[in-house]
């Protein structure tokens, strides 16, 4: 969840590291810091750290902060409060070792107690400082072995980069459960926790696997396991351009990414539709027709927005393929000793492909012999590599902490998967053509929704004074309500709850009053009259109602009208205006939209 960036080469390192940190700030923004091999004053390490954003760190850097090798970090706090002292990099007692670290050391208390008993004095409350002391106290001759010895004592997750004053020609990095990516340049090398920090300098990257380390020198790199065996990690080419990470004239990344959804959906559809057989091509599934027909159940695992997209996906698979399907939070699944059925197809969903809870669930499923597919956005990510096959959602880089275009593209990817499975099984040619026609309409219909942004902005201003909001929907509408509720609280900090509309009368109706508005998802489907009855119940208790529907709802105070698609695909469209509602609510309340408090983008810790 934090961001790491490092460089070794001939260029002045501080500006490069600051630029990289700014591109990674969405991964954590409690504090930031930098360490370099300095040429001034006889050499050694120089550090600068600051609570707050990267701009605070930049303003504190001394003018004479020159060097050609360095590491930097932007933090999302786990151990220790956000402050200058707890900011990374952390040093050993002699100030010779600097470490930046993503992840959590599970046995930190035990190691801290042992080190303290040996006379080590700690400067911070972090678990990362323990690692710096362990490396600094090692008697090994090579930096690689010092790091390896320290890691043998560590239990938990880490992505680390290490400098040592006695080894100015190298950076040593290691990965276990938290991403580390090497960037291969011309007589220079980069390292980061995310390709976002690399693409403006190189598109040739090497992604480390868990249990893998690397040594970076200016003109070379080598990879090896934590046991010391050499590995042969070959570079791959990143598909995204540096411009993909720019705001492109928008005030926020969230607004940019909402506005990109028509193009993003067109991208996930491109080249996959097979009109001849009224189905789709998903070559990366590695699941032939015989195997697909043998699937008796589908279990979808994800966290946050990925989980909600998985709920939409489960409904699509049940409706189109007639396979029992459900979605569950990966963070819960991995702890409940679930029964793993050989006839169940498991699907892991993650924007980053690095979400730790989801990755751990995948690893547990693989250990038990399950077939696991991935639905991810980032090519070559950990979940993409660990799974048996899957679908890339091709949303492009998503920088804002809250997910918008990737959520929409993930739902579309599930529609493709459901259509694929359905046509292998019992879905008719006519229904296949109907769904394909609906999928092809989505980009223009999303563009139509986005053209109504000004009306949604006015509605957001009207409802922004609410201290709490209720979101309700039935069956297909319920995952939409859940995701819309999450978006609002994530980005605007307005308390929001989502319930199945049928559950209102079983308890939540007690909360309805004029001060608690309700957002109701009301599609034109076979439950339309049931949903209208829910609106009647709310109005009878003086509740304000904002409906998202295919036609004006006379029982609602306001209605956002969205274009009609096929009933199975309607949830994909009905979520888009609610992203805009959350965005403009946050804007009206003066929130930091791209970087909501207490949150980070890629959740690589428990």
GIBELRA-V453226 format. One record per residue. RES is the residue in one small letter. SS is DSSP state (H for helix, E for strand, L for the rest). OMEGA is omega in degrees with one decimal (none if undefined). Layout:
# GIBELRA-V453226
res	ss	omega
RES	SS	OMEGA
RES	SS	OMEGA
This chain:
# GIBELRA-V453226
res	ss	omega
x	L	174.2
x	L	-179.9
x	E	177.7
x	E	171.3
x	E	178.5
x	E	-177.7
x	E	169.0
x	E	-176.5
x	L	-177.0
x	L	-175.1
x	L	174.1
x	L	-164.7
x	H	-172.3
x	H	178.7
x	H	179.0
x	H	-179.1
x	H	178.7
x	H	176.9
x	H	178.6
x	H	178.5
x	H	179.2
x	H	177.7
x	H	-178.2
x	H	-171.3
x	H	177.6
x	H	179.9
x	H	-180.0
x	L	-173.0
x	L	174.6
x	L	-179.4
x	E	-179.2
x	E	-179.9
x	E	-174.5
x	E	173.1
x	E	179.7
x	E	165.4
x	E	-174.9
x	L	174.7
x	L	-176.1
x	H	171.9
x	H	177.9
x	H	176.9
x	L	-175.7
x	L	-178.9
x	E	171.5
x	E	179.7
x	E	171.8
x	E	-177.2
x	E	-179.3
x	E	169.4
x	E	175.7
x	L	-171.9
x	L	179.9
x	H	-179.7
x	H	176.6
x	H	177.4
x	H	-178.0
x	H	-178.9
x	H	-177.8
x	H	-177.1
x	L	176.2
x	L	-178.7
x	L	179.0
x	L	-179.4
x	L	-171.0
x	L	176.5
x	L	-178.4
x	L	180.0
x	E	179.0
x	E	176.0
x	E	-178.3
x	E	-170.3
x	E	168.0
x	E	-160.6
x	E	163.3
x	L	-165.2
x	L	169.4
x	L	176.8
x	L	177.5
x	L	-177.5
x	L	174.7
x	L	175.5
x	L	-177.0
x	L	-175.0
x	L	-177.4
x	L	177.0
x	L	174.0
x	L	2.9
x	L	174.8
x	E	-174.0
x	E	171.4
x	L	-174.4
x	L	-177.5
x	L	-178.9
x	L	-179.7
x	L	-177.1
x	E	173.1
x	E	-177.0
x	E	164.7
x	E	-166.8
x	E	165.2
x	E	178.7
x	L	-178.5
x	L	174.5
x	E	-173.6
x	L	-178.8
x	L	-177.0
x	H	-177.8
x	H	180.0
x	H	-179.2
x	H	178.3
x	H	-179.7
x	H	179.7
x	H	179.3
x	H	178.5
x	H	178.2
x	H	176.8
x	L	175.8
x	L	178.4
x	L	175.3
x	L	-176.2
x	L	179.0
x	L	-174.0
x	L	176.2
x	L	-170.0
x	L	171.4
x	L	-177.3
x	H	-179.0
x	H	177.2
x	H	-178.9
x	H	178.4
x	H	179.2
x	H	179.0
x	H	177.9
x	H	-178.2
x	H	-178.1
x	H	-180.0
x	L	178.7
x	L	179.5
x	L	-176.7
x	L	-176.5
x	L	178.6
x	H	179.9
x	H	-179.3
x	H	175.8
x	H	179.7
x	H	-178.9
x	H	178.9
x	H	179.5
x	H	-177.3
x	H	177.6
x	H	-179.3
x	L	-172.7
x	L	168.3
x	L	-179.9
x	E	-176.3
x	L	177.5
x	E	159.5
x	E	-172.7
x	E	168.0
x	E	-171.1
x	E	168.1
x	E	174.0
x	E	-176.2
x	L	-178.8
x	L	-179.7
x	L	-173.4
x	L	-175.7
x	L	-173.5
x	L	166.8
x	E	176.5
x	E	-177.4
x	E	179.5
x	E	-178.5
x	E	165.9
x	E	176.7
x	E	178.3
x	L	-166.3
x	L	173.1
x	L	-176.9
x	E	175.8
x	E	174.8
x	E	-174.1
x	E	179.0
x	L	176.0
x	L	-177.9
x	L	174.0
x	L	-178.1
x	E	179.6
x	E	170.5
x	E	179.0
x	E	172.1
x	L	-175.7
x	L	-179.8
x	H	179.6
x	H	-178.5
x	H	-173.0
x	L	-165.3
x	L	177.0
x	L	-178.9
x	L	179.4
x	L	174.7
x	L	175.9
x	E	-173.6
x	E	171.9
x	E	179.4
x	E	179.7
x	L	171.7
x	L	173.5
x	L	-179.1
x	L	-177.3
x	E	177.6
x	E	175.4
x	E	170.4
x	E	179.9
x	E	168.1
x	E	-173.3
x	L	-174.8
x	L	-175.0
x	E	170.7
x	E	171.9
x	E	-178.9
x	E	-176.1
x	E	179.5
x	E	176.9
x	L	173.6
x	L	176.0
x	L	-179.8
x	L	179.6
x	E	173.4
x	E	-175.6
x	L	179.9
x	L	-178.8
x	L	179.1
x	L	171.2
x	E	-177.4
x	E	177.6
x	L	-176.3
x	L	-176.0
x	L	177.5
x	L	178.9
x	H	-178.5
x	H	179.9
x	H	-177.8
x	H	177.3
x	L	-177.9
x	L	174.7
x	L	177.0
x	L	177.4
x	L	179.9
x	L	-179.1
x	L	174.0
x	H	-178.9
x	H	179.8
x	H	178.2
x	H	-174.4
x	H	171.9
x	H	-175.8
x	H	-178.3
x	L	-167.9
x	H	177.6
x	H	178.1
x	H	-178.8
x	H	179.0
x	H	176.0
x	H	-179.2
x	H	-178.1
x	H	178.2
x	H	-168.7
x	L	175.7
x	L	-175.2
x	L	-175.9
x	E	179.6
x	E	-177.1
x	L	-176.1
x	L	-177.8
x	L	178.3
x	L	-179.8
x	E	179.4
x	E	174.2
x	L	174.4
x	L	-171.6
x	H	-176.6
x	H	-176.9
x	H	-174.6
x	L	-177.6
x	L	-176.6
x	L	-173.4
x	H	179.7
x	H	179.3
x	H	-179.8
x	H	179.2
x	H	178.4
x	L	179.2
x	L	-179.3
x	L	-179.8
x	E	176.6
x	E	176.5
x	E	-177.6
x	E	-176.5
x	E	176.9
x	E	179.7
x	L	177.5
x	L	-178.6
x	H	178.3
x	H	176.9
x	H	179.1
x	H	175.0
x	H	176.6
x	H	175.7
x	H	174.8
x	H	179.8
x	H	-180.0
x	H	178.8
x	H	178.9
x	H	-179.3
x	H	178.0
x	H	-175.3
x	H	-173.3
x	H	-177.7
x	H	-179.2
x	L	173.1
x	L	176.1
x	E	-176.3
x	E	173.3
x	E	179.6
x	E	-177.0
x	E	174.4
x	E	179.2
x	H	-178.7
x	H	176.4
x	H	-176.1
x	H	-173.0
x	L	-177.6
x	L	-169.8
x	L	176.4
x	L	-176.0
x	L	173.6
x	L	-179.0
x	L	-174.1
x	L	-179.1
x	L	178.9
x	L	178.6
x	E	173.5
x	E	-179.6
x	E	-178.8
x	E	178.8
x	E	-175.0
x	E	179.1
x	E	175.9
x	L	-175.2
x	L	-171.6
x	L	-178.5
x	L	-177.3
x	L	-167.5
x	H	-179.3
x	H	-179.6
x	H	177.8
x	H	178.9
x	H	176.9
x	H	176.9
x	H	-178.2
x	H	177.3
x	H	178.5
x	H	179.3
x	H	177.9
x	H	-178.8
x	L	173.9
x	L	-178.5
x	L	169.5
x	E	-175.8
x	E	172.3
x	E	176.5
x	E	169.0
x	E	-171.6
x	E	-178.9
x	L	-170.7
x	L	179.6
x	L	177.3
x	L	179.6
x	L	-173.0
x	H	-178.7
x	H	177.3
x	H	-178.6
x	H	-175.1
x	H	-174.3
x	L	-177.4
x	L	-178.6
x	E	178.3
x	E	-175.9
x	E	169.6
x	E	-174.6
x	L	170.7
x	L	177.8
x	L	-172.4
x	L	-177.8
x	L	175.8
x	L	-171.6
x	L	179.1
x	L	-178.6
x	L	-179.1
x	L	-175.3
x	L	177.1
x	L	-176.2
x	H	179.9
x	H	175.1
x	H	-179.0
x	H	-179.6
x	H	178.0
x	H	176.9
x	H	177.6
x	H	178.0
x	H	176.8
x	H	175.6
x	H	177.0
x	H	-180.0
x	H	179.8
x	H	177.5
x	H	178.7
x	H	-179.9
x	H	-179.4
x	H	-178.2
x	H	173.6
x	H	-175.8
x	L	-168.6
x	L	-179.7
x	L	-175.6
x	L	174.1
x	H	-178.6
x	H	178.7
x	H	175.5
x	H	177.9
x	H	179.9
x	H	-179.7
x	H	177.9
x	H	177.5
x	H	178.0
x	H	178.1
x	H	-179.1
x	H	178.8
x	H	-171.9
x	H	-177.0
x	H	-179.4
x	H	178.1
x	H	174.8
x	H	177.0
x	H	178.1
x	H	177.0
x	H	-176.9
x	H	177.7
x	H	176.4
x	L	-174.7
x	H	-176.4
x	H	177.5
x	H	178.8
x	H	176.4
x	H	179.3
x	H	177.9
x	H	179.2
x	H	178.6
x	H	-179.1
x	H	-176.7
x	H	-174.1
x	L	-179.5
x	L	-178.6
x	L	175.9
x	L	179.1
x	E	178.2
x	E	177.2
x	E	176.0
x	E	-177.9
x	E	175.2
x	E	179.7
x	L	172.6
x	L	-178.5
x	H	-177.7
x	H	-174.9
x	H	175.6
x	H	176.0
x	H	178.2
x	H	-178.9
x	H	-179.9
x	H	179.1
x	H	176.5
x	H	178.7
x	H	-179.4
x	H	-176.7
x	H	-176.9
x	H	178.7
x	H	-166.5
x	H	-178.0
x	H	-176.7
x	L	173.1
x	L	178.4
x	E	-178.7
x	E	177.3
x	E	177.7
x	E	179.4
x	E	165.9
x	E	-177.3
x	H	-179.7
x	H	-178.3
x	H	-177.3
x	H	-175.0
x	H	178.9
x	H	175.0
x	L	-174.2
x	H	179.0
x	H	177.6
x	H	-178.1
x	H	-173.5
x	L	176.0
x	E	-177.8
x	L	-177.1
x	L	-179.1
x	E	179.9
x	E	177.4
x	E	170.7
x	E	-175.6
x	E	176.9
x	E	-171.0
x	E	177.9
x	L	173.3
x	L	176.5
x	L	-175.3
x	L	178.5
x	L	-176.2
x	H	-177.5
x	H	175.7
x	H	179.0
x	H	177.8
x	H	176.2
x	H	176.2
x	H	177.5
x	H	177.2
x	H	-179.8
x	H	-178.3
x	H	-179.9
x	H	179.3
x	L	179.7
x	L	174.4
x	L	177.3
x	L	173.4
x	L	-175.7
x	E	167.4
x	E	-178.2
x	E	168.4
x	E	-167.2
x	E	177.9
x	L	175.8
x	L	179.1
x	L	178.3
x	L	-172.6
x	L	178.3
x	L	180.0
x	L	174.5
x	L	177.6
x	E	176.7
x	E	167.8
x	E	-177.3
x	E	178.9
x	L	-179.5
x	L	-177.9
x	L	173.3
x	L	171.9
x	L	-173.4
x	L	-179.3
x	L	-175.6
x	L	-177.7
x	H	-179.6
x	H	-179.7
x	H	-179.4
x	H	-172.2
x	H	176.4
x	L	-172.7
x	H	-179.9
x	H	180.0
x	H	169.1
x	H	177.6
x	H	177.5
x	H	178.4
x	H	-179.3
x	H	-176.0
x	H	172.2
x	H	178.9
x	H	179.0
x	H	179.4
x	H	-178.8
x	L	176.2
x	L	-178.0
x	L	174.7
x	L	-162.8
x	L	-176.4
x	L	-175.1
x	L	-179.2
x	L	-177.2
x	L	172.6
x	L	-175.9
x	L	172.3
x	L	-169.2
x	L	-172.4
x	L	-170.2
x	L	-175.7
x	L	172.1
x	L	177.7
x	L	none
